[in-house]
Amino acid sequence: MKMNFTGQLGKKELFELYELSDIGIMPSFHEQCSYVAIEMMMHALPIIGSTSTGLKEMIEDGVSGFHIPVIEYENKTEIDVDLFAEKMLYLLQNPKERQRMGQNNRKRYEFHYSMSLFRNNMLNLYQSLYDNC
């Protein structure tokens, strides 16, 4: 039930904080492919994130976290902070559900974003280029 604003951190300190965390929060209005979300997935954190482009596709609503809609008006954009708080409290009060979503995120990381996956894809690309020479 504690929130810290740390500023810039080194990788070691950042990963230590991920390991201590219960949930990941991403109230962004704009994301494409978020490295922060990938790091949260890697550390098996459920993520509560906005429905901005990118995060909406990365987070499976109700499976690996929760979507919070970005509401666009003619002259402003908002996120429902009460819904964010509701979902945060739900996950903090339901450790089994929090763990289930976190494990689903870890599986999602391994399937879509792991370094071994990227390495294999790059090797396959290089092999196909070599084969076509």
C-alpha positions in Angstrom: 0.0 0.0 0.0 3.0 2.3 -0.7 3.9 4.2 -3.8 7.4 5.5 -4.6 8.4 8.1 -7.2 12.1 7.3 -7.7 13.3 9.2 -10.7 16.0 7.6 -12.9 17.3 4.3 -11.7 19.9 1.8 -12.8 18.9 -1.6 -14.1 19.8 -3.4 -10.9 17.8 -1.0 -8.6 14.9 -1.0 -11.0 14.7 -4.8 -11.2 14.9 -5.0 -7.4 11.9 -2.7 -7.2 10.0 -4.9 -9.7 10.7 -7.9 -7.5 9.2 -6.1 -4.5 6.1 -4.9 -6.4 2.7 -6.4 -6.4 1.2 -4.7 -9.5 2.3 -2.6 -12.4 0.5 0.6 -13.2 0.6 2.3 -16.7 -1.8 5.2 -16.9 -0.2 6.4 -20.2 -2.2 8.3 -22.9 0.3 7.2 -25.5 2.4 4.0 -25.7 3.4 1.9 -28.7 5.4 -1.0 -27.5 6.3 -0.3 -24.0 9.6 -1.6 -22.6 8.2 -0.8 -19.1 5.3 -3.1 -19.7 7.6 -5.8 -21.0 9.8 -5.5 -17.9 6.7 -5.8 -15.7 5.6 -8.9 -17.6 9.1 -10.3 -17.2 8.8 -9.9 -13.4 5.3 -11.6 -13.4 3.4 -8.4 -12.4 -0.2 -8.0 -13.4 -0.6 -4.7 -15.2 -3.4 -2.1 -14.9 -3.0 0.0 -18.0 -4.8 2.4 -20.2 -6.3 1.4 -23.5 -3.9 3.6 -25.4 -2.5 2.1 -28.6 0.1 -0.5 -27.7 -0.8 -1.1 -24.1 -4.3 -2.3 -25.1 -2.7 -5.0 -27.3 -0.1 -6.0 -24.7 -2.4 -6.4 -21.7 -5.1 -9.0 -21.9 -8.0 -7.5 -19.9 -9.0 -9.8 -17.1 -6.3 -12.3 -18.0 -2.9 -10.5 -17.4 -4.3 -7.3 -15.9 -6.9 -4.7 -16.5 -7.7 -2.1 -19.2 -8.7 1.4 -18.1 -10.3 3.2 -21.1 -8.8 6.4 -22.4 -11.7 8.9 -22.8 -11.2 11.4 -25.6 -13.3 14.5 -25.6 -13.2 17.3 -28.2 -10.8 19.4 -26.1 -9.2 17.0 -23.6 -8.3 13.4 -22.9 -8.9 11.6 -19.6 -8.5 8.4 -17.7 -10.9 7.3 -15.0 -8.7 7.5 -11.9 -11.5 6.0 -9.8 -11.6 2.9 -12.0 -7.8 2.7 -11.7 -8.1 2.9 -7.9 -10.9 0.2 -7.9 -8.7 -2.2 -10.0 -5.7 -1.5 -7.8 -7.6 -2.3 -4.6 -9.1 -5.4 -6.2 -5.7 -6.8 -7.0 -4.2 -5.9 -3.6 -7.1 -7.5 -1.8 -7.1 -10.7 -4.0 -3.6 -12.2 -3.9 -4.6 -15.4 -5.8 -6.0 -13.4 -8.6 -3.0 -11.1 -8.6 -0.7 -14.1 -8.8 -2.7 -15.7 -11.6 -2.6 -12.5 -13.7 1.1 -12.1 -12.9 1.9 -15.6 -14.0 -0.2 -15.1 -17.2 1.9 -12.0 -17.9 5.2 -14.0 -17.4 3.9 -16.6 -19.9 3.0 -13.8 -22.3 6.5 -12.3 -21.9 8.1 -15.6 -22.7 5.9 -16.2 -25.7 6.0 -12.7 -27.3 8.9 -10.7 -25.9 11.8 -12.9 -24.5 15.3 -12.4 -25.7 15.6 -16.0 -26.9 12.5 -15.4 -29.1 14.1 -12.3 -30.7 17.4 -14.1 -31.1 15.8 -17.0 -32.9 13.8 -14.6 -35.2 17.0 -12.7 -36.1 18.9 -15.9 -36.8 16.0 -17.1 -39.0 16.1 -13.8 -40.9 19.8 -14.0 -41.4 19.6 -17.6 -42.6 16.8 -16.7 -45.0 18.9 -13.9 -46.4 21.9 -16.2 -46.8 19.8 -18.9 -48.5 18.5 -16.4 -51.0 22.1 -15.2 -52.0 
